[in-house]
């Protein structure tokens, strides 16, 4: 088995400054380091590296354009959705038999979700 020291996600963006502001200031991810076209943010025990070089879309990208969802597990989706809405981020809260999510997009149209952390997700990952 490979020993992974720190997992991470690299997100290529067209609207780099807007995406850095979004993830750092609006979502609240702590800054690890920044360079002219690359910013690295703490994402729980992992990192999110926001880098220039992607393609933006004014609406949510479909799965063929971006097959990844950036998910933030939180204690209370409704509470965190209200925080994001107060910061100007539209969030659509939806309930399913497997849990609650709050759907929103970043400035490039990448899909993000809040997810209630107490809901089991083993059936999805098994």
N, CA, C and O atoms as a GROMACS GRO file, in nm:
protein
  504
    1UNK      N    1   0.084  -0.118   0.000
    1UNK     CA    2   0.000   0.000   0.000
    1UNK      C    3   0.089   0.125   0.000
    1UNK      O    4   0.188   0.131   0.072
    2UNK      N    5   0.053   0.221  -0.080
    2UNK     CA    6   0.126   0.347  -0.088
    2UNK      C    7   0.102   0.429   0.038
    2UNK      O    8  -0.011   0.436   0.087
    3UNK      N    9   0.206   0.490   0.091
    3UNK     CA   10   0.192   0.574   0.210
    3UNK      C   11   0.177   0.720   0.165
    3UNK      O   12   0.273   0.783   0.122
    4UNK      N   13   0.056   0.772   0.177
    4UNK     CA   14   0.027   0.909   0.134
    4UNK      C   15   0.047   1.001   0.254
    4UNK      O   16  -0.013   0.982   0.359
    5UNK      N   17   0.132   1.100   0.236
    5UNK     CA   18   0.162   1.196   0.344
    5UNK      C   19   0.052   1.301   0.358
    5UNK      O   20   0.010   1.332   0.469
    6UNK      N   21   0.007   1.357   0.246
    6UNK     CA   22  -0.095   1.462   0.249
    6UNK      C   23  -0.166   1.464   0.114
    6UNK      O   24  -0.106   1.502   0.014
    7UNK      N   25  -0.294   1.425   0.111
    7UNK     CA   26  -0.366   1.430  -0.017
    7UNK      C   27  -0.400   1.574  -0.056
    7UNK      O   28  -0.405   1.663   0.029
    8UNK      N   29  -0.422   1.592  -0.183
    8UNK     CA   30  -0.456   1.726  -0.230
    8UNK      C   31  -0.533   1.723  -0.360
    8UNK      O   32  -0.536   1.623  -0.431
    9UNK      N   33  -0.595   1.835  -0.388
    9UNK     CA   34  -0.669   1.855  -0.513
    9UNK      C   35  -0.608   1.977  -0.580
    9UNK      O   36  -0.588   2.081  -0.516
   10UNK      N   37  -0.579   1.966  -0.710
   10UNK     CA   38  -0.533   2.080  -0.788
   10UNK      C   39  -0.649   2.122  -0.877
   10UNK      O   40  -0.698   2.043  -0.958
   11UNK      N   41  -0.691   2.246  -0.863
   11UNK     CA   42  -0.804   2.299  -0.938
   11UNK      C   43  -0.754   2.407  -1.034
   11UNK      O   44  -0.715   2.515  -0.991
   12UNK      N   45  -0.756   2.376  -1.164
   12UNK     CA   46  -0.716   2.474  -1.264
   12UNK      C   47  -0.834   2.567  -1.291
   12UNK      O   48  -0.945   2.521  -1.317
   13UNK      N   49  -0.809   2.697  -1.286
   13UNK     CA   50  -0.915   2.796  -1.299
   13UNK      C   51  -0.880   2.901  -1.404
   13UNK      O   52  -0.764   2.931  -1.428
   14UNK      N   53  -0.984   2.955  -1.464
   14UNK     CA   54  -0.965   3.068  -1.556
   14UNK      C   55  -0.977   3.198  -1.477
   14UNK      O   56  -0.900   3.292  -1.499
   15UNK      N   57  -1.070   3.202  -1.387
   15UNK     CA   58  -1.092   3.321  -1.303
   15UNK      C   59  -1.015   3.304  -1.172
   15UNK      O   60  -1.073   3.298  -1.063
   16UNK      N   61  -0.884   3.295  -1.187
   16UNK     CA   62  -0.797   3.263  -1.075
   16UNK      C   63  -0.816   3.355  -0.953
   16UNK      O   64  -0.841   3.303  -0.844
   17UNK      N   65  -0.808   3.489  -0.966
   17UNK     CA   66  -0.823   3.573  -0.846
   17UNK      C   67  -0.960   3.556  -0.778
   17UNK      O   68  -0.970   3.555  -0.656
   18UNK      N   69  -1.064   3.542  -0.860
   18UNK     CA   70  -1.199   3.525  -0.805
   18UNK      C   71  -1.212   3.391  -0.732
   18UNK      O   72  -1.277   3.383  -0.627
   19UNK      N   73  -1.151   3.286  -0.787
   19UNK     CA   74  -1.158   3.154  -0.723
   19UNK      C   75  -1.076   3.151  -0.594
   19UNK      O   76  -1.119   3.090  -0.496
   20UNK      N   77  -0.960   3.215  -0.593
   20UNK     CA   78  -0.882   3.222  -0.469
   20UNK      C   79  -0.963   3.295  -0.362
   20UNK      O   80  -0.972   3.247  -0.249
   21UNK      N   81  -1.022   3.408  -0.396
   21UNK     CA   82  -1.105   3.483  -0.300
   21UNK      C   83  -1.220   3.395  -0.252
   21UNK      O   84  -1.250   3.391  -0.133
   22UNK      N   85  -1.286   3.326  -0.344
   22UNK     CA   86  -1.400   3.242  -0.311
   22UNK      C   87  -1.362   3.136  -0.207
   22UNK      O   88  -1.426   3.126  -0.102
   23UNK      N   89  -1.260   3.058  -0.235
   23UNK     CA   90  -1.223   2.949  -0.145
   23UNK      C   91  -1.158   2.998  -0.015
   23UNK      O   92  -1.179   2.939   0.091
   24UNK      N   93  -1.081   3.105  -0.023
   24UNK     CA   94  -1.013   3.156   0.095
   24UNK      C   95  -1.105   3.243   0.182
   24UNK      O   96  -1.118   3.218   0.302
   25UNK      N   97  -1.168   3.343   0.123
   25UNK     CA   98  -1.246   3.439   0.200
   25UNK      C   99  -1.391   3.394   0.223
   25UNK      O  100  -1.441   3.407   0.335
   26UNK      N  101  -1.457   3.343   0.121
   26UNK     CA  102  -1.598   3.307   0.137
   26UNK      C  103  -1.617   3.170   0.201
   26UNK      O  104  -1.701   3.154   0.289
   27UNK      N  105  -1.540   3.070   0.157
   27UNK     CA  106  -1.548   2.936   0.215
   27UNK      C  107  -1.470   2.931   0.346
   27UNK      O  108  -1.508   2.861   0.439
   28UNK      N  109  -1.360   3.006   0.354
   28UNK     CA  110  -1.283   3.013   0.478
   28UNK      C  111  -1.167   2.917   0.488
   28UNK      O  112  -1.122   2.886   0.598
   29UNK      N  113  -1.116   2.868   0.374
   29UNK     CA  114  -1.001   2.778   0.378
   29UNK      C  115  -0.875   2.858   0.411
   29UNK      O  116  -0.848   2.959   0.346
   30UNK      N  117  -0.799   2.815   0.511
   30UNK     CA  118  -0.676   2.886   0.548
   30UNK      C  119  -0.570   2.881   0.438
   30UNK      O  120  -0.556   2.781   0.368
   31UNK      N  121  -0.498   2.990   0.425
   31UNK     CA  122  -0.392   3.003   0.325
   31UNK      C  123  -0.267   2.929   0.372
   31UNK      O  124  -0.221   2.950   0.485
   32UNK      N  125  -0.212   2.843   0.286
   32UNK     CA  126  -0.084   2.777   0.314
   32UNK      C  127   0.030   2.855   0.250
   32UNK      O  128   0.129   2.888   0.317
   33UNK      N  129   0.017   2.884   0.120
   33UNK     CA  130   0.116   2.968   0.053
   33UNK      C  131   0.056   3.016  -0.079
   33UNK      O  132  -0.043   2.961  -0.127
   34UNK      N  133   0.119   3.119  -0.136
   34UNK     CA  134   0.072   3.172  -0.263
   34UNK      C  135   0.191   3.214  -0.349
   34UNK      O  136   0.294   3.256  -0.298
   35UNK      N  137   0.173   3.200  -0.479
   35UNK     CA  138   0.268   3.244  -0.581
   35UNK      C  139   0.185   3.322  -0.683
   35UNK      O  140   0.063   3.327  -0.670
   36UNK      N  141   0.246   3.382  -0.784
   36UNK     CA  142   0.168   3.465  -0.877
   36UNK      C  143   0.046   3.398  -0.942
   36UNK      O  144  -0.057   3.463  -0.957
   37UNK      N  145   0.054   3.272  -0.981
   37UNK     CA  146  -0.061   3.206  -1.046
   37UNK      C  147  -0.098   3.076  -0.977
   37UNK      O  148  -0.155   2.986  -1.040
   38UNK      N  149  -0.067   3.064  -0.848
   38UNK     CA  150  -0.092   2.942  -0.773
   38UNK      C  151  -0.112   2.977  -0.626
   38UNK      O  152  -0.030   3.048  -0.567
   39UNK      N  153  -0.220   2.928  -0.568
   39UNK     CA  154  -0.245   2.948  -0.425
   39UNK      C  155  -0.283   2.814  -0.365
   39UNK      O  156  -0.365   2.741  -0.420
   40UNK      N  157  -0.222   2.782  -0.251
   40UNK     CA  158  -0.249   2.657  -0.184
   40UNK      C  159  -0.322   2.685  -0.053
   40UNK      O  160  -0.276   2.764   0.030
   41UNK      N  161  -0.437   2.618  -0.034
   41UNK     CA  162  -0.522   2.638   0.083
   41UNK      C  163  -0.538   2.507   0.159
   41UNK      O  164  -0.537   2.399   0.100
   42UNK      N  165  -0.552   2.518   0.291
   42UNK     CA  166  -0.575   2.400   0.374
   42UNK      C  167  -0.718   2.352   0.355
   42UNK      O  168  -0.812   2.431   0.366
   43UNK      N  169  -0.736   2.224   0.327
   43UNK     CA  170  -0.868   2.164   0.306
   43UNK      C  171  -0.879   2.045   0.402
   43UNK      O  172  -0.855   1.931   0.362
   44UNK      N  173  -0.915   2.073   0.526
   44UNK     CA  174  -0.916   1.967   0.628
   44UNK      C  175  -0.776   1.914   0.645
   44UNK      O  176  -0.683   1.990   0.672
   45UNK      N  177  -0.758   1.783   0.630
   45UNK     CA  178  -0.626   1.722   0.640
   45UNK      C  179  -0.555   1.718   0.504
   45UNK      O  180  -0.445   1.664   0.493
   46UNK      N  181  -0.619   1.776   0.402
   46UNK     CA  182  -0.564   1.779   0.267
   46UNK      C  183  -0.536   1.924   0.228
   46UNK      O  184  -0.538   2.014   0.313
   47UNK      N  185  -0.512   1.947   0.099
   47UNK     CA  186  -0.497   2.083   0.050
   47UNK      C  187  -0.574   2.100  -0.080
   47UNK      O  188  -0.599   2.003  -0.152
   48UNK      N  189  -0.612   2.223  -0.108
   48UNK     CA  190  -0.672   2.262  -0.235
   48UNK      C  191  -0.576   2.361  -0.298
   48UNK      O  192  -0.555   2.470  -0.245
   49UNK      N  193  -0.519   2.324  -0.412
   49UNK     CA  194  -0.430   2.414  -0.484
   49UNK      C  195  -0.509   2.476  -0.599
   49UNK      O  196  -0.554   2.406  -0.690
   50UNK      N  197  -0.526   2.606  -0.594
   50UNK     CA  198  -0.597   2.680  -0.698
   50UNK      C  199  -0.490   2.737  -0.790
   50UNK      O  200  -0.400   2.809  -0.747
   51UNK      N  201  -0.503   2.704  -0.919
   51UNK     CA  202  -0.399   2.741  -1.014
   51UNK      C  203  -0.463   2.795  -1.141
   51UNK      O  204  -0.572   2.752  -1.179
   52UNK      N  205  -0.396   2.888  -1.207
   52UNK     CA  206  -0.448   2.940  -1.334
   52UNK      C  207  -0.432   2.835  -1.442
   52UNK      O  208  -0.352   2.742  -1.428
   53UNK      N  209  -0.507   2.849  -1.552
   53UNK     CA  210  -0.495   2.758  -1.665
   53UNK      C  211  -0.620   2.678  -1.694
   53UNK      O  212  -0.618   2.592  -1.782
   54UNK      N  213  -0.730   2.702  -1.622
   54UNK     CA  214  -0.853   2.630  -1.646
   54UNK      C  215  -0.947   2.705  -1.740
   54UNK      O  216  -0.909   2.806  -1.799
   55UNK      N  217  -1.067   2.655  -1.752
   55UNK     CA  218  -1.170   2.716  -1.835
   55UNK      C  219  -1.293   2.742  -1.749
   55UNK      O  220  -1.343   2.652  -1.683
   56UNK      N  221  -1.340   2.866  -1.751
   56UNK     CA  222  -1.457   2.904  -1.672
   56UNK      C  223  -1.585   2.890  -1.753
   56UNK      O  224  -1.583   2.885  -1.876
   57UNK      N  225  -1.694   2.882  -1.681
   57UNK     CA  226  -1.827   2.880  -1.740
   57UNK      C  227  -1.916   2.963  -1.648
   57UNK      O  228  -1.902   2.957  -1.526
   58UNK      N  229  -2.007   3.040  -1.705
   58UNK     CA  230  -2.092   3.127  -1.625
   58UNK      C  231  -2.200   3.052  -1.547
   58UNK      O  232  -2.259   3.107  -1.454
   59UNK      N  233  -2.226   2.928  -1.585
   59UNK     CA  234  -2.322   2.844  -1.514
   59UNK      C  235  -2.248   2.720  -1.464
   59UNK      O  236  -2.130   2.702  -1.493
   60UNK      N  237  -2.317   2.636  -1.388
   60UNK     CA  238  -2.254   2.514  -1.338
   60UNK      C  239  -2.209   2.427  -1.454
   60UNK      O  240  -2.286   2.402  -1.547
   61UNK      N  241  -2.084   2.382  -1.449
   61UNK     CA  242  -2.033   2.292  -1.552
   61UNK      C  243  -2.102   2.157  -1.540
   61UNK      O  244  -2.129   2.110  -1.429
   62UNK      N  245  -2.131   2.094  -1.653
   62UNK     CA  246  -2.188   1.960  -1.647
   62UNK      C  247  -2.074   1.860  -1.626
   62UNK      O  248  -1.957   1.896  -1.640
   63UNK      N  249  -2.108   1.737  -1.595
   63UNK     CA  250  -2.007   1.637  -1.558
   63UNK      C  251  -1.904   1.613  -1.667
   63UNK      O  252  -1.790   1.578  -1.637
   64UNK      N  253  -1.942   1.630  -1.791
   64UNK     CA  254  -1.847   1.614  -1.900
   64UNK      C  255  -1.742   1.724  -1.902
   64UNK      O  256  -1.630   1.703  -1.950
   65UNK      N  257  -1.776   1.841  -1.850
   65UNK     CA  258  -1.682   1.953  -1.844
   65UNK      C  259  -1.598   1.949  -1.716
   65UNK      O  260  -1.483   1.993  -1.716
   66UNK      N  261  -1.654   1.897  -1.610
   66UNK     CA  262  -1.583   1.884  -1.483
   66UNK      C  263  -1.645   1.770  -1.404
   66UNK      O  264  -1.746   1.790  -1.337
   67UNK      N  265  -1.587   1.650  -1.410
   67UNK     CA  266  -1.647   1.534  -1.344
   67UNK      C  267  -1.617   1.525  -1.193
   67UNK      O  268  -1.635   1.419  -1.133
   68UNK      N  269  -1.571   1.634  -1.132
   68UNK     CA  270  -1.534   1.634  -0.991
   68UNK      C  271  -1.624   1.730  -0.914
   68UNK      O  272  -1.660   1.836  -0.964
   69UNK      N  273  -1.661   1.691  -0.792
   69UNK     CA  274  -1.733   1.778  -0.700
   69UNK      C  275  -1.642   1.803  -0.581
   69UNK      O  276  -1.585   1.709  -0.526
   70UNK      N  277  -1.628   1.928  -0.540
   70UNK     CA  278  -1.553   1.958  -0.419
   70UNK      C  279  -1.654   1.960  -0.306
   70UNK      O  280  -1.742   2.046  -0.301
   71UNK      N  281  -1.642   1.864  -0.214
   71UNK     CA  282  -1.741   1.848  -0.108
   71UNK      C  283  -1.681   1.886   0.027
   71UNK      O  284  -1.568   1.851   0.059
   72UNK      N  285  -1.762   1.958   0.104
   72UNK     CA  286  -1.724   2.001   0.238
   72UNK      C  287  -1.822   1.937   0.336
   72UNK      O  288  -1.937   1.978   0.344
   73UNK      N  289  -1.778   1.837   0.411
   73UNK     CA  290  -1.864   1.776   0.513
   73UNK      C  291  -1.871   1.870   0.633
   73UNK      O  292  -1.768   1.913   0.685
   74UNK      N  293  -1.992   1.900   0.675
   74UNK     CA  294  -2.016   1.995   0.785
   74UNK      C  295  -2.118   1.936   0.882
   74UNK      O  296  -2.192   1.844   0.847
   75UNK      N  297  -2.120   1.989   1.003
   75UNK     CA  298  -2.213   1.939   1.105
   75UNK      C  299  -2.358   1.970   1.070
   75UNK      O  300  -2.446   1.888   1.094
   76UNK      N  301  -2.383   2.088   1.012
   76UNK     CA  302  -2.520   2.130   0.983
   76UNK      C  303  -2.524   2.202   0.849
   76UNK      O  304  -2.479   2.316   0.839
   77UNK      N  305  -2.577   2.138   0.748
   77UNK     CA  306  -2.582   2.195   0.613
   77UNK      C  307  -2.661   2.325   0.611
   77UNK      O  308  -2.618   2.423   0.550
   78UNK      N  309  -2.777   2.327   0.676
   78UNK     CA  310  -2.862   2.448   0.673
   78UNK      C  311  -2.791   2.568   0.735
   78UNK      O  312  -2.800   2.679   0.682
   79UNK      N  313  -2.722   2.546   0.845
   79UNK     CA  314  -2.649   2.655   0.911
   79UNK      C  315  -2.538   2.708   0.822
   79UNK      O  316  -2.525   2.829   0.804
   80UNK      N  317  -2.458   2.618   0.765
   80UNK     CA  318  -2.347   2.660   0.679
   80UNK      C  319  -2.397   2.720   0.548
   80UNK      O  320  -2.334   2.810   0.493
   81UNK      N  321  -2.510   2.671   0.497
   81UNK     CA  322  -2.569   2.730   0.376
   81UNK      C  323  -2.611   2.873   0.404
   81UNK      O  324  -2.594   2.960   0.319
   82UNK      N  325  -2.666   2.899   0.522
   82UNK     CA  326  -2.706   3.035   0.560
   82UNK      C  327  -2.584   3.126   0.568
   82UNK      O  328  -2.591   3.243   0.528
   83UNK      N  329  -2.473   3.075   0.620
   83UNK     CA  330  -2.349   3.154   0.627
   83UNK      C  331  -2.303   3.190   0.486
   83UNK      O  332  -2.269   3.306   0.460
   84UNK      N  333  -2.302   3.093   0.396
   84UNK     CA  334  -2.260   3.121   0.258
   84UNK      C  335  -2.355   3.217   0.189
   84UNK      O  336  -2.311   3.308   0.117
   85UNK      N  337  -2.485   3.199   0.209
   85UNK     CA  338  -2.582   3.292   0.148
   85UNK      C  339  -2.559   3.434   0.196
   85UNK      O  340  -2.568   3.529   0.118
   86UNK      N  341  -2.529   3.450   0.325
   86UNK     CA  342  -2.502   3.584   0.380
   86UNK      C  343  -2.377   3.645   0.317
   86UNK      O  344  -2.362   3.767   0.316
   87UNK      N  345  -2.288   3.563   0.265
   87UNK     CA  346  -2.167   3.609   0.198
   87UNK      C  347  -2.188   3.624   0.048
   87UNK      O  348  -2.094   3.653  -0.026
   88UNK      N  349  -2.313   3.604   0.002
   88UNK     CA  350  -2.345   3.623  -0.139
   88UNK      C  351  -2.335   3.500  -0.226
   88UNK      O  352  -2.340   3.511  -0.348
   89UNK      N  353  -2.321   3.382  -0.166
   89UNK     CA  354  -2.311   3.257  -0.242
   89UNK      C  355  -2.447   3.189  -0.245
   89UNK      O  356  -2.495   3.146  -0.140
   90UNK      N  357  -2.510   3.176  -0.361
   90UNK     CA  358  -2.638   3.104  -0.367
   90UNK      C  359  -2.616   2.955  -0.339
   90UNK      O  360  -2.530   2.891  -0.400
   91UNK      N  361  -2.695   2.900  -0.248
   91UNK     CA  362  -2.684   2.759  -0.210
   91UNK      C  363  -2.823   2.696  -0.218
   91UNK      O  364  -2.919   2.750  -0.163
   92UNK      N  365  -2.833   2.583  -0.286
   92UNK     CA  366  -2.958   2.508  -0.294
   92UNK      C  367  -2.946   2.385  -0.203
   92UNK      O  368  -2.863   2.298  -0.228
   93UNK      N  369  -3.028   2.379  -0.099
   93UNK     CA  370  -3.024   2.267  -0.006
   93UNK      C  371  -3.122   2.160  -0.052
   93UNK      O  372  -3.237   2.190  -0.082
   94UNK      N  373  -3.074   2.034  -0.056
   94UNK     CA  374  -3.155   1.922  -0.101
   94UNK      C  375  -3.139   1.807  -0.003
   94UNK      O  376  -3.031   1.783   0.050
   95UNK      N  377  -3.250   1.736   0.020
   95UNK     CA  378  -3.246   1.621   0.111
   95UNK      C  379  -3.271   1.493   0.032
   95UNK      O  380  -3.360   1.487  -0.053
   96UNK      N  381  -3.191   1.392   0.063
   96UNK     CA  382  -3.202   1.260   0.001
   96UNK      C  383  -3.209   1.156   0.112
   96UNK      O  384  -3.186   1.189   0.229
   97UNK      N  385  -3.239   1.032   0.078
   97UNK     CA  386  -3.244   0.928   0.180
   97UNK      C  387  -3.106   0.902   0.241
   97UNK      O  388  -3.098   0.850   0.352
   98UNK      N  389  -2.999   0.937   0.171
   98UNK     CA  390  -2.863   0.917   0.220
   98UNK      C  391  -2.804   1.040   0.288
   98UNK      O  392  -2.693   1.032   0.341
   99UNK      N  393  -2.876   1.153   0.288
   99UNK     CA  394  -2.824   1.272   0.355
   99UNK      C  395  -2.872   1.401   0.294
   99UNK      O  396  -2.957   1.402   0.205
  100UNK      N  397  -2.816   1.510   0.342
  100UNK     CA  398  -2.850   1.645   0.298
  100UNK      C  399  -2.728   1.707   0.234
  100UNK      O  400  -2.616   1.693   0.284
  101UNK      N  401  -2.749   1.775   0.120
  101UNK     CA  402  -2.640   1.850   0.058
  101UNK      C  403  -2.685   1.993   0.033
  101UNK      O  404  -2.804   2.022   0.021
  102UNK      N  405  -2.588   2.080   0.026
  102UNK     CA  406  -2.609   2.218  -0.016
  102UNK      C  407  -2.526   2.240  -0.140
  102UNK      O  408  -2.403   2.240  -0.133
  103UNK      N  409  -2.589   2.259  -0.253
  103UNK     CA  410  -2.521   2.272  -0.383
  103UNK      C  411  -2.493   2.418  -0.414
  103UNK      O  412  -2.580   2.504  -0.400
  104UNK      N  413  -2.370   2.445  -0.458
  104UNK     CA  414  -2.332   2.579  -0.504
  104UNK      C  415  -2.217   2.566  -0.601
  104UNK      O  416  -2.161   2.457  -0.616
  105UNK      N  417  -2.180   2.673  -0.669
  105UNK     CA  418  -2.069   2.668  -0.763
  105UNK      C  419  -1.968   2.776  -0.730
  105UNK      O  420  -2.001   2.878  -0.670
  106UNK      N  421  -1.844   2.753  -0.772
  106UNK     CA  422  -1.741   2.854  -0.755
  106UNK      C  423  -1.745   2.950  -0.875
  106UNK      O  424  -1.825   2.928  -0.966
  107UNK      N  425  -1.663   3.054  -0.878
  107UNK     CA  426  -1.668   3.151  -0.988
  107UNK      C  427  -1.640   3.094  -1.127
  107UNK      O  428  -1.675   3.157  -1.227
  108UNK      N  429  -1.578   2.977  -1.136
  108UNK     CA  430  -1.553   2.914  -1.266
  108UNK      C  431  -1.664   2.818  -1.307
  108UNK      O  432  -1.658   2.760  -1.416
  109UNK      N  433  -1.765   2.799  -1.222
  109UNK     CA  434  -1.873   2.706  -1.253
  109UNK      C  435  -1.849   2.564  -1.205
  109UNK      O  436  -1.923   2.473  -1.242
  110UNK      N  437  -1.747   2.543  -1.122
  110UNK     CA  438  -1.719   2.411  -1.066
  110UNK      C  439  -1.818   2.382  -0.954
  110UNK      O  440  -1.844   2.467  -0.869
  111UNK      N  441  -1.873   2.261  -0.954
  111UNK     CA  442  -1.973   2.222  -0.855
  111UNK      C  443  -1.907   2.198  -0.719
  111UNK      O  444  -1.804   2.130  -0.709
  112UNK      N  445  -1.968   2.254  -0.616
  112UNK     CA  446  -1.927   2.233  -0.478
  112UNK      C  447  -2.050   2.192  -0.399
  112UNK      O  448  -2.162   2.224  -0.436
  113UNK      N  449  -2.028   2.120  -0.290
  113UNK     CA  450  -2.138   2.077  -0.206
  113UNK      C  451  -2.100   2.083  -0.058
  113UNK      O  452  -1.987   2.054  -0.020
  114UNK      N  453  -2.197   2.122   0.022
  114UNK     CA  454  -2.193   2.098   0.165
  114UNK      C  455  -2.259   1.962   0.184
  114UNK      O  456  -2.352   1.930   0.111
  115UNK      N  457  -2.215   1.883   0.279
  115UNK     CA  458  -2.275   1.752   0.306
  115UNK      C  459  -2.281   1.734   0.456
  115UNK      O  460  -2.184   1.761   0.527
  116UNK      N  461  -2.396   1.686   0.505
  116UNK     CA  462  -2.407   1.662   0.649
  116UNK      C  463  -2.313   1.547   0.688
  116UNK      O  464  -2.324   1.436   0.636
  117UNK      N  465  -2.222   1.576   0.779
  117UNK     CA  466  -2.117   1.479   0.812
  117UNK      C  467  -2.165   1.362   0.895
  117UNK      O  468  -2.100   1.258   0.897
  118UNK      N  469  -2.280   1.375   0.964
  118UNK     CA  470  -2.327   1.263   1.046
  118UNK      C  471  -2.392   1.153   0.964
  118UNK      O  472  -2.409   1.042   1.013
  119UNK      N  473  -2.429   1.181   0.841
  119UNK     CA  474  -2.493   1.079   0.757
  119UNK      C  475  -2.389   0.978   0.709
  119UNK      O  476  -2.278   1.015   0.668
  120UNK      N  477  -2.424   0.854   0.714
  120UNK     CA  478  -2.334   0.748   0.668
  120UNK      C  479  -2.317   0.758   0.517
  120UNK      O  480  -2.413   0.788   0.445
  121UNK      N  481  -2.199   0.733   0.469
  121UNK     CA  482  -2.179   0.729   0.325
  121UNK      C  483  -2.106   0.603   0.283
  121UNK      O  484  -2.058   0.594   0.170
  122UNK      N  485  -2.098   0.507   0.371
  122UNK     CA  486  -2.033   0.380   0.340
  122UNK      C  487  -2.096   0.308   0.223
  122UNK      O  488  -2.027   0.241   0.146
  123UNK      N  489  -2.230   0.320   0.210
  123UNK     CA  490  -2.296   0.251   0.100
  123UNK      C  491  -2.256   0.311  -0.035
  123UNK      O  492  -2.263   0.244  -0.138
  124UNK      N  493  -2.215   0.437  -0.034
  124UNK     CA  494  -2.173   0.502  -0.158
  124UNK      C  495  -2.031   0.462  -0.191
  124UNK      O  496  -1.998   0.442  -0.308
  125UNK      N  497  -1.945   0.449  -0.091
  125UNK     CA  498  -1.803   0.421  -0.113
  125UNK      C  499  -1.769   0.272  -0.113
  125UNK      O  500  -1.656   0.235  -0.146
  126UNK      N  501  -1.863   0.188  -0.077
  126UNK     CA  502  -1.833   0.045  -0.066
  126UNK      C  503  -1.824  -0.022  -0.202
  126UNK      O  504  -1.799  -0.142  -0.209
   0.00000   0.00000   0.00000
